[in-house]
Amino acid sequence: MTQFTEQIALVTGGSRGLGAAVAHGLAASGRFVCINYRQDEEGAANTLGQIKENKSNGAIFQFDVADQEACDVAVKEIIQTFGKIDILVNNAGIRRDGLLVRMKPRDWHTVMDINLNGFYNVTRSVVKNMIKNRFGRIVNITSASGQTGVPGQVNYSASKAGLIGATKALAREVASRNITVNAVSPGYMETGMVKDLDAESIVKTIPAGRMGTPDDVAAAVGFFCSPGAGYITGQVLGVNGGII
């Protein structure tokens, strides 16, 4: 399907995992996808290569979402090059797990800087362009951890809960400009983020009987970016197999 060939999308953290799947899904519908990465240039290039193999198109952009100045420069470059940004998917995120009493300050601040401050750094510049164009779709990738809290993830849970609050507040600010702001909240996913966890034990706790896949998340993002979701904003869609 190529009905959205005039739209420009920006996906942060698009070099692998959920971000790569989201980039593929948006590109498959005809959108030009700007793939952000911080360090994994090879992964970003692979994502773009696969998109082009499927007769779609995009470009890669290196910047750290935790660096406000770098974000401003990158967003300005994208808008100058392509004229606009129609879709923003704030996907970039990390984990630095540990009990709070043992958590080092850098592990708290690094998670906040990327997971939550990164939302501010990128979205602030992008939403100005969307307001000007009176159109936009913003989708934030949060987590079931931000809805329920998970022991050993106080920093991660806090950052993702904050992202949910930011989603709901921004949705109210920009709804009159035909801009929707929603969140997709994955549960346990088959990505590198869970490689150090006991997969067999986790699956036993999931009503659906399996972990999710990046494509499950990409489908939810695609829905929020579709014309059929134009009256849906400020919502959190759980993609979690029924654990919540």
N, C-alpha and C positions, 0 to 999 in steps of 0.2 A: 504494500500500500504506500502510495507516495502523495497523499492529499495535502501534506503540510510542507511542501517544498519551499515556501516563502518564510518559514520560521527558523529562527536561530536559537539554539539551546546551549547552555553552559552547564556542564556537570563537573562538580569538584570531586577530587579523589577518584578520577575515572580510569586509573591505570589497571585496576584489577577488581575482583570481587563484585560487590553490589554495584559500584560505580561503573564498571565496565559493562555489566549487564544492562544497566539503565541507558548508557550511551548507545549500546547496540539497539535497544528497543526504540529509542527516539529516532535513531538514524533509519531504522527499517521503515518508519512511517514517512520518510522523505525529508525530515528535518536535518539541517546542517548542525553538527554537534561539535562544540568546542570542549575538548577533553583536558581538564586540568590535572596536573600531577605536581608533587613536591620534589621527590627524589627518583622515583621509578620511571625513568625515561624509556627504558626498554619495554616496560609493561604498557605505558601509554602508547608507544609506537605500535605495539602488537594490537592493542584495541583499535587504533585507527586503521591498521592494515586489514584487520578482519572486516571492519565496516566498509572499507573500499572494495574488498573482495566480494561483498554482497551488493555492490553497485550503489552504495550510498556514499556520503561524503562528510568530512569534518576536518578538524585541525587540532593540534596539541598546543597547550600553553602551560609553561612552567612558572608556578608561583606558589608561595606558602600562604595558605589562608590565614595563618596566625600573624602575618605581616601586613598591617593595614596599608602601608604605602605601596607595597608590591601588588596588593589587590586592586587599589585604585588605578595603578598604572596598567594592569592587565585588562581590567574592565574597560578602561578608556580605549585601549588598543583594539579590543574586540569590537566595540561600538564604532570606532572610526573605520575599521576594516569592513565590517558587515552591515553597518547602519543601525543596528538595534540588538537587543537581547529579548526574545519573547518568553523563554523558559529558563528558569534557574533551578537546578537541583543541588541543594546543599547536602552533599553526601560525605565529604571528607571527615574522617573521625579516627580516633585511636583509643586504645585501652591501656591503662597502667594500673592493673589490679593490685590490691593489697588491703589489709585491715587498716582502718583509719588510724589507730594508735601507732601503727608502724609506718604509715605513709609519709614518704619524704615530700617536702614542699614542692620540689620540682615535678613530682608525679601528679600532684594536685593541679599545679598551674599549667603544666603542659597539656593535660587533658582539657582543661577549661579553655586554654588559648586556641586550641584547634577545634574542639567540638562545639563550643558556644560562642567564643569571641570570633571564630572564623565565620559563623553565620552573619554577625554584625559587619565584619570587614568586607565581605563580598556583597551581601544583600543591600547594604546602604547605597552603594554605587549603582547597582543594577536597578533597584526599584525607582531611582530617579528617572532613568530612561524609560521604564515601563509607565510611570505616571505621565511622562511627556507624550508617550504613544497611546495612552489610554487602553493598554492591554498588557497582560502578563500572567504567567502561571509560575508560582513558586512552590516547590515541594521540598520539604525538609525531611531528611532521613533521621529519625530518632530511634528509640529502642524500647522494647518491653521493660527493660531495666529502668527506664525513666518513668514508667507508669507504676511499677510495683516496688522498686528498690531491690537490690541484690546484695547480699553480704559480700564484702570484699570488693565492692564496686561503688563505694560512696562517691568517689570523684566522677566516675562514668555516669552513674545514675543521676547525680546532681546536674551534670552538663546536659544530659538528654531530657530531664524534666524541665530544665530551663528553656530548652529549645521548643518544647511543647507550649510553654507559656508565651514565648516570643511568637510562635506561629499564630496563636489565637489573638494576641494583641495586634500584630501587624495586619492580620486579616481584616480586623475592624477598621484600621486606619486607611486601607487602600481599596476597600470593596467598591466604593462609588466610582472608582476609575477603571472598572472592569478587570481588576487584578485579583486573582484568588491566591490564597496562601493556605496550604494544607501540609499535613505530616503523614508519612508512612512509618509505622512502628514495627520493625521486624522482631520476631522472637529469635530462636536459635536457627542460624543459617549455616549452610555448608560453605563456609569461607575460611580464610586464614585466621579470622578473628577468634575462632573456636578450636583451633588446632591443638591447643594445650588443655582442652577439657575432655572429660570422659563421655564420649559420644553415646555409647551404649546405655549408660545410666540416664543421660539426658533424654533420649528418645522415649524411655519408659514413662517420662513425666508429660509427654506431649500427647493430647487426645488424638491427634491425627496420625500418630504412630510413625512420624518421620520428622527430620529437620527440613526446614524450608530451603529453597534454592534461590540464587540470585535472580533467576527469571521470575520467580513469584513476586519479588519486590519490584522488578522492572514493570511487570504487568500493572501493579497498583499505581506506580508513578505514571505510566501511560494513560491510565484512566483519569487521573487528576488533571492531566494535560489535554484531555480530549474535550471537544465541544459539549459533550453530554454532561460534563462536570462543571459547566460554567456557573451554575447556581449553588455550588458546593464550596464553602470556604470556612476556614477556622476549624477544620475537622482533623481527627487523628484516626487513621485506618490501620488497625492491627493486622499484621501478616505474621501470625504466630502459631497456627495449627490448633488454636483453641486453648492455649495455656492461660489466657486471661479471659 
